[in-house]
Amino acid sequence: MAKPTPEQLAKINQKALVPLTDEQTHVFQARIIGTKRIDKYKMKITPNFLRKMADQVKEGVALLVDHPWQKWEALSFPYGRTFDSRIIEEGGELELYGDHYMAKGLEANGISTDQLATGIDSGTIFDTSAGFVTTKHNCGICGGNYYGPSACSHIRGQTYDDKECLVLADDGYIMENSIVFDGGYEGAGITRESLSMKQHSEGEQPKQTEYEPLPLDAKSLDGDGRVFYFFSNKGGMNAFVSKQHQTKEQAETLAQGDDTVTDEQKAAALAAQQTQATALAAANNVLGQIRAALSVENDTEILSRLTSLSAQAADGATYKVKVTEQACGAGIRALGEAFNVEAMKTALANLPISEIEKIGATYEAQAQAALGGGGRHTQGDDVNLPEGALNGTPPTNSQNDGGEKAPEQLKALAREEARAALKNTGRGNLLKEDK
């Protein structure tokens, strides 16, 4: 069994009450669970739930042997603990890996940590099984609640418009990770009051709740709506719920009625079913519009698409500020103090970026006309100045209207043309009042 690295030992000692050395510690890594389709129960763990479990594994969950807490009379002794986690993409799916540590020399129920370490090193112990609870179950077809009074009408494993219905486990918590010897604990009808291991006061008798395997056609959950799972790569998954849940057939019988159901019960069940169907149709319609607007195919992509659009909007807002500042700068160069910067910014705030760029380009052209285009005004090595330049006489222009104008006159003329253009286009408010 490998010794922990200095970085691993530092993380381990954040969990330990008494610091451990590398000579006192066994460490190993295990793949715990991932987002691949779980065929037996036609379900998937969502990336959202997997990330939550990764945080819990990093915080530290117990390392057990063979899920002993399932049996009421059994002692749940942790042989180790997780201390770090990572999510890795493999084959298009996400997999959660956890780092585990065990203190050397611990023993309980005839099993020691040193024996477990030897078994792992030799390859005779090679399977682990995650024990976790799901509390939120979404339908992979409509995105609605798969269980409960507002349950959708879809059934896991069935196909709707060429798409298979899967239950998407989107929330819950991981309780522990177990070393197992047969690829998964086999059991049904187990009894257990709670998974919290809370102490009972003297004389208080624990109330036992009966659990049974979760049927694939179940459409309701009793109690607090939790489903308990034991998962391993070799043994697959087992799911348990408290008894007296409602199956699809039972729900249909209640809605349609039999000899034991009164007319009032039938009417109430039918009304509830109709209300549910109406609400579901409205929700599906809204979700359909959202998917179409965001150009996504399913509901699980909506959040990531909104996040991407939000980032793009922030970049666009930053660019719009930049383009607006450039347009105002061009306006100032074209009109000088007569240009009303604040009014300009207010007017541009309600325009698309493409329009702002056009206005900025117009002002820039006017500024070039008013201030001159800059750049080199001589050609080749001929540096002879125009005739009369040294005595202040403006150069002649063969294309003018016959009148010679000084540079200041040209600037003033360009400004007047810009002011007239603004007034003609209804943007006279961008000019300051003449004093």
TORKOL-4160 file (C-alpha; in steps of 0.2 Angstrom, whole numbers, padded with zeros to 4 digits, m for minus):
435
<pt num="1" X="0000" Y="0000" Z="0000"/>
<pt num="2" X="0007" Y="0017" Z="m0005"/>
<pt num="3" X="0012" Y="0030" Z="0008"/>
<pt num="4" X="0005" Y="0047" Z="0006"/>
<pt num="5" X="0014" Y="0061" Z="m0002"/>
<pt num="6" X="0018" Y="0076" Z="0009"/>
<pt num="7" X="0004" Y="0085" Z="0000"/>
<pt num="8" X="m0008" Y="0071" Z="0004"/>
<pt num="9" X="m0002" Y="0069" Z="0022"/>
<pt num="10" X="m0006" Y="0088" Z="0024"/>
<pt num="11" X="m0024" Y="0085" Z="0019"/>
<pt num="12" X="m0026" Y="0070" Z="0029"/>
<pt num="13" X="m0020" Y="0079" Z="0045"/>
<pt num="14" X="m0033" Y="0092" Z="0042"/>
<pt num="15" X="m0045" Y="0078" Z="0046"/>
<pt num="16" X="m0036" Y="0069" Z="0060"/>
<pt num="17" X="m0037" Y="0075" Z="0078"/>
<pt num="18" X="m0020" Y="0068" Z="0081"/>
<pt num="19" X="m0007" Y="0071" Z="0067"/>
<pt num="20" X="m0002" Y="0055" Z="0057"/>
<pt num="21" X="0015" Y="0051" Z="0049"/>
<pt num="22" X="0017" Y="0043" Z="0032"/>
<pt num="23" X="0023" Y="0027" Z="0041"/>
<pt num="24" X="0006" Y="0027" Z="0050"/>
<pt num="25" X="m0005" Y="0029" Z="0035"/>
<pt num="26" X="m0012" Y="0018" Z="0020"/>
<pt num="27" X="m0018" Y="0028" Z="0005"/>
<pt num="28" X="m0027" Y="0022" Z="m0011"/>
<pt num="29" X="m0038" Y="0029" Z="m0024"/>
<pt num="30" X="m0055" Y="0023" Z="m0030"/>
<pt num="31" X="m0067" Y="0027" Z="m0044"/>
<pt num="32" X="m0084" Y="0031" Z="m0034"/>
<pt num="33" X="m0097" Y="0035" Z="m0047"/>
<pt num="34" X="m0100" Y="0045" Z="m0063"/>
<pt num="35" X="m0113" Y="0051" Z="m0075"/>
<pt num="36" X="m0115" Y="0036" Z="m0086"/>
<pt num="37" X="m0132" Y="0029" Z="m0089"/>
<pt num="38" X="m0136" Y="0016" Z="m0075"/>
<pt num="39" X="m0146" Y="0003" Z="m0085"/>
<pt num="40" X="m0154" Y="m0006" Z="m0071"/>
<pt num="41" X="m0164" Y="0009" Z="m0065"/>
<pt num="42" X="m0164" Y="0019" Z="m0081"/>
<pt num="43" X="m0156" Y="0034" Z="m0073"/>
<pt num="44" X="m0141" Y="0045" Z="m0073"/>
<pt num="45" X="m0132" Y="0056" Z="m0060"/>
<pt num="46" X="m0132" Y="0074" Z="m0066"/>
<pt num="47" X="m0116" Y="0084" Z="m0067"/>
<pt num="48" X="m0123" Y="0096" Z="m0054"/>
<pt num="49" X="m0126" Y="0081" Z="m0041"/>
<pt num="50" X="m0109" Y="0074" Z="m0046"/>
<pt num="51" X="m0100" Y="0090" Z="m0042"/>
<pt num="52" X="m0109" Y="0091" Z="m0025"/>
<pt num="53" X="m0104" Y="0073" Z="m0021"/>
<pt num="54" X="m0086" Y="0078" Z="m0026"/>
<pt num="55" X="m0086" Y="0092" Z="m0013"/>
<pt num="56" X="m0093" Y="0080" Z="0000"/>
<pt num="57" X="m0079" Y="0067" Z="m0004"/>
<pt num="58" X="m0066" Y="0080" Z="m0002"/>
<pt num="59" X="m0073" Y="0085" Z="0014"/>
<pt num="60" X="m0072" Y="0067" Z="0020"/>
<pt num="61" X="m0085" Y="0053" Z="0020"/>
<pt num="62" X="m0082" Y="0036" Z="0029"/>
<pt num="63" X="m0074" Y="0021" Z="0022"/>
<pt num="64" X="m0084" Y="0006" Z="0027"/>
<pt num="65" X="m0085" Y="m0013" Z="0023"/>
<pt num="66" X="m0100" Y="m0020" Z="0014"/>
<pt num="67" X="m0113" Y="m0006" Z="0019"/>
<pt num="68" X="m0115" Y="m0013" Z="0037"/>
<pt num="69" X="m0127" Y="0002" Z="0041"/>
<pt num="70" X="m0141" Y="m0006" Z="0031"/>
<pt num="71" X="m0144" Y="m0019" Z="0045"/>
<pt num="72" X="m0151" Y="m0011" Z="0061"/>
<pt num="73" X="m0142" Y="m0023" Z="0072"/>
<pt num="74" X="m0125" Y="m0021" Z="0063"/>
<pt num="75" X="m0110" Y="m0010" Z="0070"/>
<pt num="76" X="m0105" Y="0003" Z="0057"/>
<pt num="77" X="m0086" Y="0005" Z="0060"/>
<pt num="78" X="m0077" Y="0017" Z="0048"/>
<pt num="79" X="m0060" Y="0009" Z="0043"/>
<pt num="80" X="m0055" Y="0025" Z="0034"/>
<pt num="81" X="m0060" Y="0041" Z="0027"/>
<pt num="82" X="m0059" Y="0051" Z="0010"/>
<pt num="83" X="m0049" Y="0066" Z="0010"/>
<pt num="84" X="m0048" Y="0072" Z="m0008"/>
<pt num="85" X="m0058" Y="0071" Z="m0024"/>
<pt num="86" X="m0057" Y="0075" Z="m0043"/>
<pt num="87" X="m0069" Y="0074" Z="m0058"/>
<pt num="88" X="m0062" Y="0067" Z="m0074"/>
<pt num="89" X="m0070" Y="0066" Z="m0091"/>
<pt num="90" X="m0069" Y="0049" Z="m0098"/>
<pt num="91" X="m0077" Y="0044" Z="m0115"/>
<pt num="92" X="m0089" Y="0059" Z="m0114"/>
<pt num="93" X="m0095" Y="0056" Z="m0097"/>
<pt num="94" X="m0089" Y="0062" Z="m0080"/>
<pt num="95" X="m0081" Y="0051" Z="m0067"/>
<pt num="96" X="m0079" Y="0055" Z="m0048"/>
<pt num="97" X="m0063" Y="0048" Z="m0040"/>
<pt num="98" X="m0059" Y="0049" Z="m0022"/>
<pt num="99" X="m0043" Y="0047" Z="m0012"/>
<pt num="100" X="m0045" Y="0037" Z="0004"/>
<pt num="101" X="m0034" Y="0034" Z="0019"/>
<pt num="102" X="m0033" Y="0022" Z="0033"/>
<pt num="103" X="m0023" Y="0022" Z="0049"/>
<pt num="104" X="m0012" Y="0007" Z="0051"/>
<pt num="105" X="m0016" Y="m0006" Z="0065"/>
<pt num="106" X="m0035" Y="m0003" Z="0067"/>
<pt num="107" X="m0046" Y="m0018" Z="0069"/>
<pt num="108" X="m0065" Y="m0021" Z="0072"/>
<pt num="109" X="m0077" Y="m0035" Z="0069"/>
<pt num="110" X="m0062" Y="m0047" Z="0065"/>
<pt num="111" X="m0056" Y="m0035" Z="0051"/>
<pt num="112" X="m0040" Y="m0024" Z="0052"/>
<pt num="113" X="m0035" Y="m0010" Z="0041"/>
<pt num="114" X="m0018" Y="m0019" Z="0038"/>
<pt num="115" X="m0028" Y="m0034" Z="0031"/>
<pt num="116" X="m0038" Y="m0023" Z="0019"/>
<pt num="117" X="m0022" Y="m0014" Z="0013"/>
<pt num="118" X="m0014" Y="m0032" Z="0010"/>
<pt num="119" X="m0030" Y="m0037" Z="0000"/>
<pt num="120" X="m0030" Y="m0021" Z="m0010"/>
<pt num="121" X="m0011" Y="m0023" Z="m0014"/>
<pt num="122" X="m0013" Y="m0041" Z="m0019"/>
<pt num="123" X="m0028" Y="m0037" Z="m0030"/>
<pt num="124" X="m0041" Y="m0048" Z="m0021"/>
<pt num="125" X="m0050" Y="m0033" Z="m0015"/>
<pt num="126" X="m0054" Y="m0023" Z="m0030"/>
<pt num="127" X="m0072" Y="m0016" Z="m0029"/>
<pt num="128" X="m0079" Y="m0002" Z="m0020"/>
<pt num="129" X="m0098" Y="0003" Z="m0018"/>
<pt num="130" X="m0105" Y="0020" Z="m0015"/>
<pt num="131" X="m0119" Y="0023" Z="m0003"/>
<pt num="132" X="m0129" Y="0038" Z="m0007"/>
<pt num="133" X="m0146" Y="0046" Z="m0006"/>
<pt num="134" X="m0155" Y="0056" Z="m0020"/>
<pt num="135" X="m0168" Y="0069" Z="m0015"/>
<pt num="136" X="m0172" Y="0077" Z="m0032"/>
<pt num="137" X="m0178" Y="0067" Z="m0047"/>
<pt num="138" X="m0181" Y="0075" Z="m0064"/>
<pt num="139" X="m0189" Y="0067" Z="m0079"/>
<pt num="140" X="m0176" Y="0067" Z="m0094"/>
<pt num="141" X="m0191" Y="0070" Z="m0106"/>
<pt num="142" X="m0200" Y="0085" Z="m0099"/>
<pt num="143" X="m0188" Y="0090" Z="m0085"/>
<pt num="144" X="m0203" Y="0089" Z="m0072"/>
<pt num="145" X="m0203" Y="0080" Z="m0055"/>
<pt num="146" X="m0203" Y="0062" Z="m0059"/>
<pt num="147" X="m0211" Y="0057" Z="m0042"/>
<pt num="148" X="m0224" Y="0064" Z="m0031"/>
<pt num="149" X="m0241" Y="0073" Z="m0032"/>
<pt num="150" X="m0235" Y="0084" Z="m0047"/>
<pt num="151" X="m0226" Y="0069" Z="m0055"/>
<pt num="152" X="m0225" Y="0069" Z="m0074"/>
<pt num="153" X="m0234" Y="0056" Z="m0085"/>
<pt num="154" X="m0218" Y="0048" Z="m0092"/>
<pt num="155" X="m0211" Y="0031" Z="m0087"/>
<pt num="156" X="m0193" Y="0027" Z="m0086"/>
<pt num="157" X="m0186" Y="0015" Z="m0099"/>
<pt num="158" X="m0200" Y="0020" Z="m0111"/>
<pt num="159" X="m0197" Y="0029" Z="m0127"/>
<pt num="160" X="m0206" Y="0045" Z="m0132"/>
<pt num="161" X="m0203" Y="0053" Z="m0150"/>
<pt num="162" X="m0187" Y="0042" Z="m0151"/>
<pt num="163" X="m0181" Y="0048" Z="m0135"/>
<pt num="164" X="m0179" Y="0036" Z="m0120"/>
<pt num="165" X="m0186" Y="0042" Z="m0103"/>
<pt num="166" X="m0172" Y="0042" Z="m0090"/>
<pt num="167" X="m0173" Y="0048" Z="m0072"/>
<pt num="168" X="m0160" Y="0062" Z="m0068"/>
<pt num="169" X="m0154" Y="0062" Z="m0050"/>
<pt num="170" X="m0150" Y="0080" Z="m0048"/>
<pt num="171" X="m0148" Y="0082" Z="m0029"/>
<pt num="172" X="m0144" Y="0072" Z="m0013"/>
<pt num="173" X="m0129" Y="0067" Z="m0004"/>
<pt num="174" X="m0116" Y="0053" Z="m0003"/>
<pt num="175" X="m0115" Y="0044" Z="0014"/>
<pt num="176" X="m0100" Y="0033" Z="0012"/>
<pt num="177" X="m0090" Y="0022" Z="0001"/>
<pt num="178" X="m0088" Y="0004" Z="0005"/>
<pt num="179" X="m0075" Y="m0010" Z="0001"/>
<pt num="180" X="m0086" Y="m0025" Z="m0005"/>
<pt num="181" X="m0081" Y="m0042" Z="m0008"/>
<pt num="182" X="m0095" Y="m0048" Z="m0020"/>
<pt num="183" X="m0098" Y="m0033" Z="m0031"/>
<pt num="184" X="m0113" Y="m0026" Z="m0021"/>
<pt num="185" X="m0124" Y="m0030" Z="m0006"/>
<pt num="186" X="m0139" Y="m0041" Z="m0009"/>
<pt num="187" X="m0154" Y="m0037" Z="0001"/>
<pt num="188" X="m0172" Y="m0033" Z="0001"/>
<pt num="189" X="m0185" Y="m0028" Z="0015"/>
<pt num="190" X="m0171" Y="m0021" Z="0026"/>
<pt num="191" X="m0176" Y="m0011" Z="0041"/>
<pt num="192" X="m0169" Y="0005" Z="0047"/>
<pt num="193" X="m0176" Y="0020" Z="0056"/>
<pt num="194" X="m0163" Y="0033" Z="0050"/>
<pt num="195" X="m0146" Y="0034" Z="0042"/>
<pt num="196" X="m0141" Y="0048" Z="0054"/>
<pt num="197" X="m0135" Y="0036" Z="0068"/>
<pt num="198" X="m0142" Y="0047" Z="0081"/>
<pt num="199" X="m0142" Y="0041" Z="0099"/>
<pt num="200" X="m0159" Y="0037" Z="0108"/>
<pt num="201" X="m0162" Y="0041" Z="0126"/>
<pt num="202" X="m0164" Y="0027" Z="0139"/>
<pt num="203" X="m0181" Y="0019" Z="0138"/>
<pt num="204" X="m0185" Y="0025" Z="0120"/>
<pt num="205" X="m0188" Y="0012" Z="0108"/>
<pt num="206" X="m0182" Y="0016" Z="0090"/>
<pt num="207" X="m0196" Y="0016" Z="0078"/>
<pt num="208" X="m0191" Y="0005" Z="0063"/>
<pt num="209" X="m0196" Y="0009" Z="0045"/>
<pt num="210" X="m0197" Y="m0005" Z="0033"/>
<pt num="211" X="m0188" Y="m0003" Z="0016"/>
<pt num="212" X="m0190" Y="m0013" Z="0000"/>
<pt num="213" X="m0182" Y="m0012" Z="m0017"/>
<pt num="214" X="m0188" Y="0002" Z="m0028"/>
<pt num="215" X="m0200" Y="m0004" Z="m0042"/>
<pt num="216" X="m0196" Y="0003" Z="m0059"/>
<pt num="217" X="m0214" Y="0008" Z="m0062"/>
<pt num="218" X="m0215" Y="0018" Z="m0045"/>
<pt num="219" X="m0222" Y="0035" Z="m0047"/>
<pt num="220" X="m0222" Y="0041" Z="m0029"/>
<pt num="221" X="m0211" Y="0041" Z="m0014"/>
<pt num="222" X="m0216" Y="0040" Z="0004"/>
<pt num="223" X="m0209" Y="0050" Z="0019"/>
<pt num="224" X="m0196" Y="0063" Z="0014"/>
<pt num="225" X="m0195" Y="0057" Z="m0004"/>
<pt num="226" X="m0177" Y="0049" Z="m0002"/>
<pt num="227" X="m0171" Y="0035" Z="m0012"/>
<pt num="228" X="m0156" Y="0025" Z="m0005"/>
<pt num="229" X="m0144" Y="0018" Z="m0017"/>
<pt num="230" X="m0129" Y="0006" Z="m0016"/>
<pt num="231" X="m0119" Y="0006" Z="m0032"/>
<pt num="232" X="m0103" Y="m0003" Z="m0038"/>
<pt num="233" X="m0095" Y="m0005" Z="m0055"/>
<pt num="234" X="m0096" Y="m0024" Z="m0054"/>
<pt num="235" X="m0112" Y="m0027" Z="m0044"/>
<pt num="236" X="m0123" Y="m0013" Z="m0052"/>
<pt num="237" X="m0135" Y="m0004" Z="m0042"/>
<pt num="238" X="m0148" Y="m0008" Z="m0029"/>
<pt num="239" X="m0161" Y="0005" Z="m0024"/>
<pt num="240" X="m0172" Y="0005" Z="m0008"/>
<pt num="241" X="m0187" Y="0016" Z="m0002"/>
<pt num="242" X="m0199" Y="0015" Z="0012"/>
<pt num="243" X="m0215" Y="0004" Z="0009"/>
<pt num="244" X="m0232" Y="0009" Z="0003"/>
<pt num="245" X="m0226" Y="0020" Z="m0011"/>
<pt num="246" X="m0238" Y="0021" Z="m0026"/>
<pt num="247" X="m0234" Y="0012" Z="m0043"/>
<pt num="248" X="m0240" Y="0018" Z="m0060"/>
<pt num="249" X="m0254" Y="0004" Z="m0060"/>
<pt num="250" X="m0260" Y="0010" Z="m0043"/>
<pt num="251" X="m0261" Y="0028" Z="m0048"/>
<pt num="252" X="m0271" Y="0023" Z="m0064"/>
<pt num="253" X="m0283" Y="0012" Z="m0053"/>
<pt num="254" X="m0285" Y="0027" Z="m0041"/>
<pt num="255" X="m0289" Y="0039" Z="m0056"/>
<pt num="256" X="m0300" Y="0026" Z="m0065"/>
<pt num="257" X="m0308" Y="0018" Z="m0050"/>
<pt num="258" X="m0313" Y="0001" Z="m0045"/>
<pt num="259" X="m0326" Y="m0007" Z="m0033"/>
<pt num="260" X="m0317" Y="0000" Z="m0018"/>
<pt num="261" X="m0316" Y="0018" Z="m0024"/>
<pt num="262" X="m0331" Y="0030" Z="m0022"/>
<pt num="263" X="m0337" Y="0042" Z="m0035"/>
<pt num="264" X="m0331" Y="0057" Z="m0024"/>
<pt num="265" X="m0313" Y="0049" Z="m0024"/>
<pt num="266" X="m0314" Y="0046" Z="m0042"/>
<pt num="267" X="m0319" Y="0064" Z="m0045"/>
<pt num="268" X="m0306" Y="0071" Z="m0034"/>
<pt num="269" X="m0292" Y="0060" Z="m0042"/>
<pt num="270" X="m0298" Y="0065" Z="m0059"/>
<pt num="271" X="m0298" Y="0084" Z="m0055"/>
<pt num="272" X="m0281" Y="0083" Z="m0047"/>
<pt num="273" X="m0275" Y="0073" Z="m0063"/>
<pt num="274" X="m0282" Y="0087" Z="m0074"/>
<pt num="275" X="m0275" Y="0101" Z="m0064"/>
<pt num="276" X="m0258" Y="0092" Z="m0065"/>
<pt num="277" X="m0259" Y="0089" Z="m0084"/>
<pt num="278" X="m0264" Y="0107" Z="m0087"/>
<pt num="279" X="m0249" Y="0114" Z="m0076"/>
<pt num="280" X="m0237" Y="0102" Z="m0084"/>
<pt num="281" X="m0243" Y="0107" Z="m0102"/>
<pt num="282" X="m0240" Y="0125" Z="m0098"/>
<pt num="283" X="m0223" Y="0122" Z="m0090"/>
<pt num="284" X="m0218" Y="0111" Z="m0105"/>
<pt num="285" X="m0224" Y="0125" Z="m0117"/>
<pt num="286" X="m0213" Y="0138" Z="m0108"/>
<pt num="287" X="m0198" Y="0126" Z="m0107"/>
<pt num="288" X="m0201" Y="0123" Z="m0126"/>
<pt num="289" X="m0200" Y="0142" Z="m0129"/>
<pt num="290" X="m0185" Y="0144" Z="m0119"/>
<pt num="291" X="m0176" Y="0129" Z="m0127"/>
<pt num="292" X="m0180" Y="0137" Z="m0144"/>
<pt num="293" X="m0175" Y="0154" Z="m0140"/>
<pt num="294" X="m0158" Y="0148" Z="m0133"/>
<pt num="295" X="m0156" Y="0135" Z="m0147"/>
<pt num="296" X="m0154" Y="0120" Z="m0135"/>
<pt num="297" X="m0161" Y="0103" Z="m0137"/>
<pt num="298" X="m0165" Y="0098" Z="m0119"/>
<pt num="299" X="m0168" Y="0107" Z="m0102"/>
<pt num="300" X="m0151" Y="0101" Z="m0095"/>
<pt num="301" X="m0142" Y="0113" Z="m0107"/>
<pt num="302" X="m0152" Y="0129" Z="m0102"/>
<pt num="303" X="m0141" Y="0134" Z="m0088"/>
<pt num="304" X="m0125" Y="0132" Z="m0097"/>
<pt num="305" X="m0132" Y="0142" Z="m0112"/>
<pt num="306" X="m0138" Y="0156" Z="m0100"/>
<pt num="307" X="m0121" Y="0156" Z="m0092"/>
<pt num="308" X="m0112" Y="0158" Z="m0109"/>
<pt num="309" X="m0124" Y="0171" Z="m0115"/>
<pt num="310" X="m0122" Y="0181" Z="m0099"/>
<pt num="311" X="m0103" Y="0181" Z="m0102"/>
<pt num="312" X="m0106" Y="0187" Z="m0120"/>
<pt num="313" X="m0118" Y="0201" Z="m0114"/>
<pt num="314" X="m0104" Y="0207" Z="m0102"/>
<pt num="315" X="m0092" Y="0208" Z="m0116"/>
<pt num="316" X="m0104" Y="0217" Z="m0128"/>
<pt num="317" X="m0108" Y="0230" Z="m0114"/>
<pt num="318" X="m0089" Y="0233" Z="m0112"/>
<pt num="319" X="m0087" Y="0235" Z="m0131"/>
<pt num="320" X="m0102" Y="0247" Z="m0132"/>
<pt num="321" X="m0094" Y="0258" Z="m0119"/>
<pt num="322" X="m0078" Y="0258" Z="m0129"/>
<pt num="323" X="m0087" Y="0262" Z="m0146"/>
<pt num="324" X="m0098" Y="0276" Z="m0137"/>
<pt num="325" X="m0082" Y="0284" Z="m0130"/>
<pt num="326" X="m0074" Y="0284" Z="m0147"/>
<pt num="327" X="m0089" Y="0292" Z="m0155"/>
<pt num="328" X="m0089" Y="0306" Z="m0142"/>
<pt num="329" X="m0071" Y="0309" Z="m0145"/>
<pt num="330" X="m0074" Y="0311" Z="m0164"/>
<pt num="331" X="m0089" Y="0322" Z="m0160"/>
<pt num="332" X="m0078" Y="0333" Z="m0149"/>
<pt num="333" X="m0064" Y="0334" Z="m0163"/>
<pt num="334" X="m0077" Y="0339" Z="m0176"/>
<pt num="335" X="m0087" Y="0352" Z="m0166"/>
<pt num="336" X="m0076" Y="0357" Z="m0152"/>
<pt num="337" X="m0085" Y="0364" Z="m0137"/>
<pt num="338" X="m0102" Y="0365" Z="m0146"/>
<pt num="339" X="m0103" Y="0346" Z="m0144"/>
<pt num="340" X="m0114" Y="0340" Z="m0130"/>
<pt num="341" X="m0105" Y="0324" Z="m0123"/>
<pt num="342" X="m0118" Y="0319" Z="m0110"/>
<pt num="343" X="m0133" Y="0321" Z="m0122"/>
<pt num="344" X="m0123" Y="0311" Z="m0135"/>
<pt num="345" X="m0120" Y="0297" Z="m0123"/>
<pt num="346" X="m0139" Y="0297" Z="m0118"/>
<pt num="347" X="m0144" Y="0296" Z="m0136"/>
<pt num="348" X="m0132" Y="0282" Z="m0140"/>
<pt num="349" X="m0136" Y="0271" Z="m0125"/>
<pt num="350" X="m0152" Y="0266" Z="m0134"/>
<pt num="351" X="m0144" Y="0262" Z="m0151"/>
<pt num="352" X="m0136" Y="0246" Z="m0156"/>
<pt num="353" X="m0118" Y="0245" Z="m0158"/>
<pt num="354" X="m0118" Y="0245" Z="m0177"/>
<pt num="355" X="m0127" Y="0262" Z="m0177"/>
<pt num="356" X="m0115" Y="0269" Z="m0164"/>
<pt num="357" X="m0101" Y="0264" Z="m0176"/>
<pt num="358" X="m0109" Y="0273" Z="m0191"/>
<pt num="359" X="m0112" Y="0289" Z="m0181"/>
<pt num="360" X="m0094" Y="0288" Z="m0174"/>
<pt num="361" X="m0087" Y="0286" Z="m0192"/>
<pt num="362" X="m0097" Y="0301" Z="m0198"/>
<pt num="363" X="m0090" Y="0312" Z="m0184"/>
<pt num="364" X="m0073" Y="0305" Z="m0188"/>
<pt num="365" X="m0075" Y="0310" Z="m0206"/>
<pt num="366" X="m0081" Y="0328" Z="m0201"/>
<pt num="367" X="m0066" Y="0329" Z="m0189"/>
<pt num="368" X="m0054" Y="0325" Z="m0202"/>
<pt num="369" X="m0062" Y="0338" Z="m0213"/>
<pt num="370" X="m0061" Y="0351" Z="m0199"/>
<pt num="371" X="m0043" Y="0347" Z="m0193"/>
<pt num="372" X="m0035" Y="0339" Z="m0208"/>
<pt num="373" X="m0030" Y="0321" Z="m0211"/>
<pt num="374" X="m0013" Y="0322" Z="m0205"/>
<pt num="375" X="0001" Y="0312" Z="m0212"/>
<pt num="376" X="0015" Y="0317" Z="m0224"/>
<pt num="377" X="0011" Y="0332" Z="m0236"/>
<pt num="378" X="0027" Y="0331" Z="m0247"/>
<pt num="379" X="0032" Y="0318" Z="m0260"/>
<pt num="380" X="0048" Y="0310" Z="m0263"/>
<pt num="381" X="0063" Y="0322" Z="m0259"/>
<pt num="382" X="0054" Y="0337" Z="m0265"/>
<pt num="383" X="0053" Y="0348" Z="m0250"/>
<pt num="384" X="0050" Y="0364" Z="m0258"/>
<pt num="385" X="0036" Y="0374" Z="m0249"/>
<pt num="386" X="0021" Y="0381" Z="m0259"/>
<pt num="387" X="0024" Y="0398" Z="m0266"/>
<pt num="388" X="0021" Y="0412" Z="m0252"/>
<pt num="389" X="0021" Y="0399" Z="m0238"/>
<pt num="390" X="0035" Y="0408" Z="m0229"/>
<pt num="391" X="0026" Y="0425" Z="m0229"/>
<pt num="392" X="0010" Y="0418" Z="m0222"/>
<pt num="393" X="0000" Y="0418" Z="m0239"/>
<pt num="394" X="m0012" Y="0403" Z="m0240"/>
<pt num="395" X="m0008" Y="0391" Z="m0254"/>
<pt num="396" X="m0019" Y="0391" Z="m0269"/>
<pt num="397" X="m0031" Y="0377" Z="m0272"/>
<pt num="398" X="m0037" Y="0374" Z="m0290"/>
<pt num="399" X="m0052" Y="0365" Z="m0284"/>
<pt num="400" X="m0059" Y="0379" Z="m0273"/>
<pt num="401" X="m0073" Y="0391" Z="m0278"/>
<pt num="402" X="m0061" Y="0404" Z="m0282"/>
<pt num="403" X="m0059" Y="0411" Z="m0264"/>
<pt num="404" X="m0044" Y="0408" Z="m0254"/>
<pt num="405" X="m0048" Y="0402" Z="m0236"/>
<pt num="406" X="m0036" Y="0401" Z="m0221"/>
<pt num="407" X="m0035" Y="0385" Z="m0211"/>
<pt num="408" X="m0045" Y="0392" Z="m0197"/>
<pt num="409" X="m0059" Y="0397" Z="m0210"/>
<pt num="410" X="m0059" Y="0379" Z="m0216"/>
<pt num="411" X="m0061" Y="0372" Z="m0199"/>
<pt num="412" X="m0075" Y="0384" Z="m0195"/>
<pt num="413" X="m0084" Y="0379" Z="m0211"/>
<pt num="414" X="m0082" Y="0361" Z="m0207"/>
<pt num="415" X="m0090" Y="0363" Z="m0190"/>
<pt num="416" X="m0104" Y="0373" Z="m0197"/>
<pt num="417" X="m0107" Y="0359" Z="m0210"/>
<pt num="418" X="m0107" Y="0346" Z="m0195"/>
<pt num="419" X="m0119" Y="0357" Z="m0185"/>
<pt num="420" X="m0131" Y="0358" Z="m0200"/>
<pt num="421" X="m0130" Y="0339" Z="m0203"/>
<pt num="422" X="m0135" Y="0336" Z="m0185"/>
<pt num="423" X="m0150" Y="0347" Z="m0185"/>
<pt num="424" X="m0156" Y="0340" Z="m0202"/>
<pt num="425" X="m0155" Y="0322" Z="m0195"/>
<pt num="426" X="m0165" Y="0327" Z="m0179"/>
<pt num="427" X="m0149" Y="0326" Z="m0168"/>
<pt num="428" X="m0148" Y="0345" Z="m0164"/>
<pt num="429" X="m0149" Y="0341" Z="m0145"/>
<pt num="430" X="m0131" Y="0335" Z="m0146"/>
<pt num="431" X="m0126" Y="0353" Z="m0149"/>
<pt num="432" X="m0123" Y="0365" Z="m0134"/>
<pt num="433" X="m0132" Y="0381" Z="m0134"/>
<pt num="434" X="m0122" Y="0395" Z="m0141"/>
<pt num="435" X="m0116" Y="0408" Z="m0128"/>
